[in-house]
Amino acid sequence: MANIRDIAKYADVSVTTVSRVLNEHPYVSKEKRERVRRAMAELGYLRNQQALTLSTGRTQRFVVVLPYLDHPYYGLFVNGLAKAALQRDYRLVMWQTEYQLDQERQALDLLKHREVDGAILLSHTMTFDEMETYRQFGPIAVATVGAPQTISSVHVDHYTAFVAGLRVLAQAGYAEIGIVLSRQDSPSSIARQQAYFDEVELARERWVWTGYLTSEDGIGLADSFLRQQERPRALFFSSDYVALGFLGELRRRGVSIPDEIAILGFDGHPIGQAFGLSTMHSPNEDIGRTLFDVTFEEMNGAASVTNSLTVTYLPGTTL
């Protein structure tokens, strides 16, 4: 198997030049960089990750902490992360937690034990105070609000975003509005409930549904919703995935949308557009890409950052 000395000889460059190309060092001419890469390809060079880690102190890996791998909501985040990682020759270690605190701790232990270079949390149960105790071992970035200055955060402001969605419903002529949320006590759900009661004059406690995460949950909501004698005229969902389950079940039961009930989602997932779902588009892929970039830059000496992105309305047939 070829080693870097073989590559250097074949490309007629120094071993140092080969090392710089392998480590993406900027001070290598384009001509030499191409010669080294061509030599690597022709000699079938395989990078020794263990040796690289020992020589650079880097693992070329970030751990990505998320509650569910199979939930479409997180797919766009991961897509943005993966594209950015590919550009930097990095790998992602995906860690599913199901919101179990011990799993989140195990994931961050990878950072503590130098098995990854950084950690990115898309959603979490762990408090920021506890998260900060891991910060000494490497950069940490989150997709949630409220992070301290030592932890990078790239997110949408869920209060402002939900106000924007509620105003879309109001402008469409809906005054009696209910909301459907995921975890009741998560920071995003708390902010969304606050927006609801601040913005909607006819807001009612019984028109706030919490604990809905999947399309199956949306199907189940349809049954309990239709049994209520007094119902809102519009529902604003915090997840397109849940909204689609609800929408599909109502259509199966012959309920006219939006004549009998209007539906607004939140995510902007492409599958929602395929079914005509009106939704508030959250730039989740951009958030994922930016989360990777800020973690990478912080690893290389940059300061932590806080960045809030905006949502936009994507009209469909359900309003």
C-alpha positions as CSV (number, residue, x, y, z in Angstrom):
1,M,0.0,0.0,0.0
2,A,1.3,3.4,-1.0
3,N,2.4,5.9,1.8
4,I,3.0,9.6,1.6
5,R,6.6,9.1,0.7
6,D,5.6,7.1,-2.3
7,I,3.1,9.9,-3.2
8,A,5.8,12.5,-2.9
9,K,8.2,10.6,-5.1
10,Y,5.6,9.9,-7.7
11,A,4.4,13.5,-7.8
12,D,8.0,14.9,-7.6
13,V,7.2,17.0,-4.5
14,S,8.3,17.0,-0.9
15,V,6.7,14.9,1.8
16,T,5.7,18.2,3.4
17,T,3.8,19.2,0.3
18,V,1.9,15.9,0.4
19,S,1.1,16.5,4.0
20,R,-0.2,20.0,3.4
21,V,-2.5,18.7,0.6
22,L,-3.9,16.0,2.8
23,N,-4.6,18.5,5.5
24,E,-6.1,21.2,3.2
25,H,-3.3,23.6,3.9
26,P,-3.8,26.8,1.9
27,Y,-0.2,27.4,0.9
28,V,0.2,24.9,-1.9
29,S,0.1,25.9,-5.5
30,K,-2.8,24.6,-7.7
31,E,-0.3,22.7,-9.9
32,K,1.3,20.8,-7.1
33,R,-2.0,20.1,-5.4
34,E,-3.3,18.5,-8.6
35,R,-0.1,16.5,-9.0
36,V,-0.4,15.1,-5.5
37,R,-4.1,14.2,-5.9
38,R,-3.4,12.6,-9.3
39,A,-0.6,10.5,-7.7
40,M,-2.9,9.5,-4.8
41,A,-5.5,8.3,-7.3
42,E,-3.0,6.4,-9.6
43,L,-1.2,4.7,-6.7
44,G,-4.5,3.9,-4.9
45,Y,-3.5,5.8,-1.7
46,L,-5.8,5.2,1.3
47,R,-5.7,7.7,4.1
48,N,-4.9,6.3,7.5
49,Q,-7.3,8.0,9.8
50,Q,-5.7,6.8,13.0
51,A,-2.3,8.1,11.9
52,L,-3.9,11.4,10.8
53,T,-5.5,11.8,14.2
54,L,-2.2,11.2,16.0
55,S,-0.4,13.7,13.7
56,T,-2.9,16.5,13.7
57,G,-4.9,15.9,16.9
58,R,-8.1,16.0,14.8
59,T,-10.5,13.1,14.2
60,Q,-12.2,14.7,11.2
61,R,-15.6,13.9,12.8
62,F,-18.4,15.8,14.4
63,V,-21.2,14.2,16.5
64,V,-24.7,15.2,15.5
65,V,-27.2,14.8,18.4
66,L,-30.9,14.5,17.4
67,P,-33.9,12.8,19.0
68,Y,-35.1,10.8,16.0
69,L,-33.2,9.7,12.9
70,D,-36.4,8.8,11.0
71,H,-38.3,12.0,11.5
72,P,-38.5,14.0,8.3
73,Y,-38.2,17.3,10.2
74,Y,-34.5,16.5,10.9
75,G,-33.8,15.3,7.4
76,L,-33.3,18.8,6.0
77,F,-31.0,19.8,8.9
78,V,-28.9,16.7,8.3
79,N,-28.8,17.3,4.5
80,G,-27.3,20.7,5.1
81,L,-24.8,19.3,7.6
82,A,-23.8,16.5,5.3
83,K,-23.2,18.8,2.4
84,A,-21.0,21.1,4.5
85,A,-19.1,18.2,6.0
86,L,-18.4,16.8,2.5
87,Q,-16.8,20.0,1.4
88,R,-14.5,19.9,4.5
89,D,-13.7,16.2,4.2
90,Y,-15.4,15.6,7.5
91,R,-17.6,12.7,8.7
92,L,-20.8,13.0,10.8
93,V,-21.5,10.6,13.7
94,M,-25.3,10.5,14.1
95,W,-26.5,9.9,17.7
96,Q,-30.2,9.3,18.3
97,T,-31.3,10.1,21.8
98,E,-35.2,10.0,21.9
99,Y,-34.8,12.9,24.3
100,Q,-33.1,10.7,26.9
101,L,-30.7,12.7,28.9
102,D,-28.2,9.9,29.4
103,Q,-28.0,9.4,25.7
104,E,-27.2,13.1,25.2
105,R,-24.5,12.8,27.9
106,Q,-23.0,9.8,26.1
107,A,-22.9,11.7,22.8
108,L,-21.1,14.6,24.4
109,D,-18.7,12.2,26.1
110,L,-17.4,11.5,22.6
111,L,-16.2,15.1,22.7
112,K,-14.8,14.7,26.2
113,H,-12.8,11.6,25.2
114,R,-11.5,13.3,22.0
115,E,-13.4,10.8,19.7
116,V,-14.9,13.8,17.8
117,D,-13.8,17.3,17.2
118,G,-17.1,19.0,17.9
119,A,-20.7,18.5,18.7
120,I,-23.9,19.8,17.1
121,L,-27.3,19.4,18.9
122,L,-30.4,19.7,16.8
123,S,-32.7,19.3,19.8
124,H,-32.0,18.4,23.4
125,T,-33.2,17.9,26.9
126,M,-29.9,18.8,28.5
127,T,-29.7,22.2,30.2
128,F,-27.3,24.8,28.8
129,D,-25.6,24.9,32.2
130,E,-24.7,21.2,31.9
131,M,-23.8,21.5,28.2
132,E,-21.3,24.2,29.1
133,T,-19.3,21.7,31.2
134,Y,-18.5,19.9,28.0
135,R,-17.5,23.1,26.2
136,Q,-13.9,22.9,27.5
137,F,-13.4,19.8,25.3
138,G,-14.3,21.4,22.0
139,P,-16.9,23.5,20.1
140,I,-20.6,22.9,20.6
141,A,-23.4,24.3,18.5
142,V,-27.1,24.1,18.8
143,A,-30.2,24.7,16.6
144,T,-32.1,26.0,19.6
145,V,-32.6,29.4,21.2
146,G,-31.4,30.6,24.6
147,A,-27.8,29.3,24.4
148,P,-25.1,31.2,26.4
149,Q,-22.4,33.1,24.5
150,T,-20.0,30.2,24.8
151,I,-22.2,28.0,22.7
152,S,-22.9,28.8,19.1
153,S,-26.6,28.8,18.1
154,V,-28.1,28.9,14.7
155,H,-31.9,28.8,14.8
156,V,-35.2,30.5,14.0
157,D,-36.9,32.6,16.6
158,H,-40.0,30.5,17.2
159,Y,-42.0,33.3,18.9
160,T,-41.5,35.6,15.9
161,A,-42.0,32.8,13.4
162,F,-45.3,31.7,15.0
163,V,-46.5,35.3,15.2
164,A,-45.9,35.5,11.4
165,G,-47.9,32.3,10.8
166,L,-50.8,33.4,13.0
167,R,-50.9,36.7,11.0
168,V,-51.1,34.7,7.8
169,L,-54.2,33.0,9.2
170,A,-55.7,36.3,10.4
171,Q,-55.1,37.9,7.0
172,A,-56.8,35.0,5.4
173,G,-59.9,35.8,7.5
174,Y,-59.5,33.2,10.4
175,A,-60.2,34.4,13.9
176,E,-60.9,31.2,15.7
177,I,-57.5,29.5,15.6
178,G,-56.0,26.5,17.5
179,I,-52.4,25.3,17.6
180,V,-50.8,21.8,17.6
181,L,-47.4,21.5,19.2
182,S,-44.8,18.7,20.0
183,R,-43.3,18.6,23.5
184,Q,-45.3,20.8,25.8
185,D,-42.4,22.2,27.9
186,S,-39.7,22.5,25.2
187,P,-38.4,26.1,24.8
188,S,-39.8,26.2,21.2
189,S,-43.3,25.1,22.4
190,I,-43.3,27.6,25.2
191,A,-42.4,30.4,22.8
192,R,-45.1,29.3,20.4
193,Q,-47.8,29.2,23.0
194,Q,-46.8,32.7,24.2
195,A,-47.1,33.9,20.6
196,Y,-50.5,32.3,20.3
197,F,-51.9,33.9,23.4
198,D,-50.3,37.3,22.6
199,E,-51.5,37.4,19.0
200,V,-54.9,35.6,18.9
201,E,-57.7,37.5,20.4
202,L,-59.9,34.4,20.6
203,A,-57.1,32.1,21.9
204,R,-58.3,29.3,24.2
205,E,-56.5,26.8,26.4
206,R,-58.5,23.9,25.0
207,W,-57.5,24.8,21.5
208,V,-53.8,24.1,22.3
209,W,-52.9,20.5,21.6
210,T,-49.5,19.3,22.7
211,G,-47.5,16.0,22.4
212,Y,-47.9,15.5,18.6
213,L,-44.7,14.5,16.9
214,T,-45.5,12.1,14.0
215,S,-48.0,11.7,11.1
216,E,-49.6,8.9,13.2
217,D,-50.2,11.5,15.9
218,G,-51.9,13.7,13.4
219,I,-54.2,10.9,12.3
220,G,-55.1,10.4,16.0
221,L,-55.7,14.1,16.5
222,A,-58.3,14.1,13.6
223,D,-60.5,11.7,15.5
224,S,-60.5,13.7,18.8
225,F,-60.8,17.0,16.9
226,L,-63.9,16.0,15.1
227,R,-65.6,14.8,18.3
228,Q,-65.4,18.3,19.8
229,Q,-68.6,20.3,19.5
230,E,-66.8,23.7,19.6
231,R,-63.8,23.7,17.2
232,P,-61.5,26.4,15.8
233,R,-61.8,27.2,12.1
234,A,-58.1,26.9,11.5
235,L,-55.2,24.9,13.0
236,F,-51.6,26.0,13.0
237,F,-49.3,22.9,13.3
238,S,-45.7,23.2,14.5
239,S,-44.8,20.3,12.2
240,D,-45.7,19.6,8.5
241,Y,-45.4,15.9,9.3
242,V,-48.2,16.0,11.9
243,A,-50.3,18.3,9.7
244,L,-50.1,15.9,6.8
245,G,-51.4,13.0,9.0
246,F,-54.3,15.2,10.1
247,L,-55.0,16.4,6.6
248,G,-55.0,12.9,5.1
249,E,-57.3,11.5,7.7
250,L,-59.8,14.4,7.3
251,R,-59.8,14.0,3.6
252,R,-60.5,10.2,4.0
253,R,-63.5,11.2,6.2
254,G,-64.8,13.6,3.6
255,V,-64.1,16.8,5.4
256,S,-63.7,19.7,3.1
257,I,-60.4,21.6,3.4
258,P,-60.3,24.6,3.9
259,D,-64.1,25.1,3.9
260,E,-64.6,23.3,7.2
261,I,-61.1,23.6,8.7
262,A,-58.1,25.4,7.4
263,I,-54.6,24.0,8.0
264,L,-51.2,25.7,8.2
265,G,-48.0,23.7,8.8
266,F,-44.5,24.7,9.9
267,D,-41.3,23.4,8.3
268,G,-41.7,23.8,4.5
269,H,-40.8,20.1,4.0
270,P,-41.0,19.2,0.2
271,I,-43.5,16.4,0.9
272,G,-45.9,19.0,2.3
273,Q,-45.8,20.9,-1.0
274,A,-46.7,17.7,-2.8
275,F,-49.9,17.5,-0.9
276,G,-50.8,21.1,-1.2
277,L,-50.1,22.0,2.4
278,S,-49.9,25.7,3.2
279,T,-46.9,26.1,5.5
280,M,-44.3,28.4,7.1
281,H,-41.0,27.5,5.5
282,S,-38.1,27.2,8.0
283,P,-34.7,27.2,6.3
284,N,-33.6,24.0,8.1
285,E,-31.1,23.0,5.4
286,D,-29.4,26.4,5.6
287,I,-29.4,26.1,9.4
288,G,-27.7,22.7,9.2
289,R,-25.0,24.0,6.8
290,T,-24.4,27.0,9.0
291,L,-24.2,24.9,12.1
292,F,-21.4,22.9,10.6
293,D,-19.5,26.0,9.4
294,V,-19.6,27.8,12.7
295,T,-18.5,24.6,14.6
296,F,-15.6,24.1,12.1
297,E,-14.6,27.7,12.3
298,E,-14.7,27.7,16.1
299,M,-12.5,24.6,16.2
300,N,-10.0,26.7,14.2
301,G,-10.1,29.6,16.6
302,A,-13.1,31.7,15.7
303,A,-15.5,32.9,18.4
304,S,-18.9,31.3,19.0
305,V,-21.8,33.0,17.2
306,T,-25.6,33.4,17.5
307,N,-27.5,33.6,14.2
308,S,-31.3,33.8,13.8
309,L,-32.8,32.9,10.4
310,T,-36.3,33.9,9.2
311,V,-39.3,31.9,8.0
312,T,-41.4,32.6,4.9
313,Y,-45.0,31.6,4.0
314,L,-45.4,29.0,1.3
315,P,-49.1,29.0,0.1
316,G,-50.9,25.8,-0.7
317,T,-54.5,24.7,-0.9
318,T,-55.3,24.2,2.8
319,L,-56.0,27.9,3.6
